[in-house]
């Protein structure tokens, strides 16, 4: 059998579902390549366990916004531990603080060292957590864009923040994948595209964008896209259903 590349959507601390999906997809450690599309942590029952399991099975990952937030929080916690007068500027988050306290230094270092995108030249594809802004080469995309983007200005294509309250689409914006002009397919997470099935967008230059975050932590599914070189242009999807709703959908970005 040929070596496959397996890309898993946002795990968000759902260790049992992650294990089940790895088994269902038939991942062969040392043969296949397994990549998590960011946001390994937060909201689920065992974020630290997800990080450890990913490392144990030789998985790769791109860094997501929740992973980046955890790393920032740990740096502030370390400063506060040295200086009792130091005030952490981040809002308290018992879930993240508990995860940080469970992770060893080597596990934090692995998370911090994750790239923001991984190019899959053999499949003319790239894996990223959130997405890209059109009209900008991959090597010029910022980490903020790659971990956070959803909507861009419909005219300038600059990234736009969600409107509050309610995490709503900003006025005058369009979803970045609707106008993707790159020549590589993009496989991404971050945006829950539905809690039952992945979603695909046709790019303006023939490439496609695949959203694979199907809201496992919100009671949906954990999805994997399997790229198999023996199947030209093959994009098989394998899923497992969440055991429960761990977090209320719409509770945060």
N, C-alpha and C positions, 0 to 999 in steps of 0.2 A: 504493500500500500504506500502511496505517496505521502509525504509530509504535509499535513494540513495546518492552516493557521485559523485559530479559533478566537473570536473576539467576543467578550462577555460584556453585557451592559452593566449599568451602575448596580453594585452589590449592596452598598449602604448597610453594612453590618449583618446581612442575612446569611450567616455562615451555613446553616443547614441547607438552604436552597442552592448556595454556591457549590457545596459538596455534591449535592444531588445532580446539578447540571453538569459538573465535570464528569461524573460517572455516566450520565445519560448520553453525553456527546461522545463518550469513548476516548477521552483524552489519553494519549500515550506519552508519558513523561520521557523526555530524551529523544522523542521522535517528532511529535507535533509541537507547534508553537502556540502558546496560550497568552492572550493579552486582555487585560481588563481595561475598559474604556473610562477609567477614573471613578472617583467617589466610592472608594472601598469602604469608607467609614461614615458614621453618624446614622442615627435614627433606628437602626436595627438592634438586635439583642447582643451581638458579639462582634463589634468592630475590630477589637484587638485580635480576635480569633481569625477574622478574615485576612488581616495582614499577615499573620503567622502562616496560615494555610497557603496563601498565595506564594509566599517565599518558599515554603516546604515543597510545593509541587513544581517549582521552577517557572512560575508565571511571570510575565512582564506586565507592565501597566503604564498608562499615561496618568499624569497628575490631574485630579479634578479640583473644583473649587472647595469642596468640603475637606479634601486632603490638605490643600494649601492652608485652609483656615486652621486646621488642627496643628499644623507645623508652626504657624504664627502664634497660636495660643501657647504652645509649649515654650517658645522663646520668651514670652512675657512671664510665664510661670517660673522659668529659671531665673529671670531677673528679680522677680519678687522674692524668690528663695534666698538670693544673695543680699538683697536690700529690702528690709522690712518696710521701708517708706515708699517703695516703688508701687505705683498704682497701675494695675493692668487696664489698658484702655478698652479692652474687649468686654462685651456683656458676658456675665457668668453663663456657663453652659456645663451643667453637671455631667451630661453624657460625654462630651469631649474630654473634660477633665478626668473622668473615670478611665476613658480609653488611654489617655496619655500616661496615667499612673500605672496602667497594666503593660504598656509596651516597653521593651528593653531599648537601650540606646541604638543597638544595631538595627532594630526594626523601625525606629524613627528615622534613622539615617537612610534606610532603604526607601521609605516613603518620600523623604525629602529629595532623594536623588532621582526620582522618576522624571522622565522627559515629558514634555508637553504635547508632543505628537510623535508618532512612529510611522515612517513611510514603509510601505510594502511594495517595493518596486516590481516584484514578480507578478503582482496582481493589479498593478497600476492603481494603487489605493493608498490611503493614509488614515490612520486612527488618531482621533483627537477627542478630548472630553466634550467640549461645548460646540466648537465649530470654528469658522474663519470668516473674516470680512472679505467680500469680493474685491478683486482688483489689486490685491496685495500678495506678493510672492510668499511662499510658506516660510522662508527664512526671515521675513520681515514682520510676521505676525507676532504680536506680543503675548506674554503669558496671560495677561488679563483677558484678552480676546479668546485665547484657546481654552481657558477654563470657565469663562463667564458668558460669552456672547449668546444671545438668542435673536434679538431684533436689531436691525440697522436702519438708519435713516434712508427712506426710499429714494432720496436724491443724492446725498453725499456718500452713502454707504458706511458712515461712521457708526460705531456701536452705540446703542441707546440703552439706558437703564430701564428696568421695569417700573411702572408707576405704582405708587402706594396710595392707600392700602389695597391689598388684594393681589399684588404681583401681576398687574394687568399690562397688556401690550401698550406701549406708548403710542400716542397719536403721531401720524406721519411716518410710521415704521413698517418694515416688512421683515418676515423671518429670513435669516441669512441664506438658508438653503434654497429658498425660492429663486434666488438670483445668483447662485454659485456659478462662477465662471472659470473655475480651475479645470484642468484636464485630467485630474485624478479623481476616482471615486473617494468619497469621504464616509467613514463609518464613525458615528459619534453617539454620545450619551447625553447627559445633562437635562435635556428637555424630555419630559414624559410624553411620548407621542401617542399613548394609548395604553390601557392596562391589559390588552389582549394580544396585540400584534404590532410588529415593527411598521415603520412607514418609510417610503422611498420618495425622493424628489428627483426630477429630471433637471440636470444642470443645463446651462445655456450653451455649453461647448461639448455636449455628449456624455460628460461624466454624470454619475448619480450620487446622491447623498442618502445614506441609510441611517435613520434614527433607531437605535436599538434599546433605549431605556423604556421598558414597558412596566415601570412602576412596581417592581417587586416589593419594596418596603411599604408601599401603599396598598398591598393586597392584590397586586396584579401578577405579573410573571417576571421571572428572570430569564432573559433571552440571550442566546449566543448565535452569532453569524459565523458559519463555517466556510472558509475559502479552501477549496480542494483543487489542486493543479490538474487533477485527472478529469475535472469537469470544466470545460471552457466557460468562463464567465459565470460559473456556478456560485450561488449564494444561498446555501442551505441554512435554514433557521431551526434551532432546537431550543425548547423552552421547558421550564418547570414552573408549576403554580406555587405562589407564595402560600405558606402554611396559615398565615393570618395577616391582618392589617396591623403593621407595627407602628405606623405613623399615619396621621390624618392627611390625606391629599390636600394640597393647598396651604399647608401650615408654614411653608417657607420655601425659598429658592435654593 
